[in-house]
């Protein structure tokens, strides 16, 4: 089966016990990406582990992130795969930044 990039990332997240997964379709509202995948880890170690596993598994298929930010702190890691941007949050940071509500408001305002 030839899974899409989104399906591949979601499978990796599921296998590594990421939780509170949300996929936000932003393709009509921004040129940044087509979709955001937002997921939480239970700790900084788990957040880094999710990032590591996504990176390793996708590299096996020749898929590389154009950039990865926030890894050192392990509180909010952003992985840019061009069409999909993965946001891996420590639960506290996810509450603070609340990007799902932010993007929902942006999409409502832009129609």
Secondary structure, 3 states (H helix, E strand, C coil): CCCCHHHHHHHHHHHCCCEEEEEEECCCCCCCCCEEEEEEECCHHHHHHHHHHHHHHHHCCCCCCCEEECCCCCCEEEEEECCEEEEEEEHHHHHHHCHHHHHHHHHHHHC
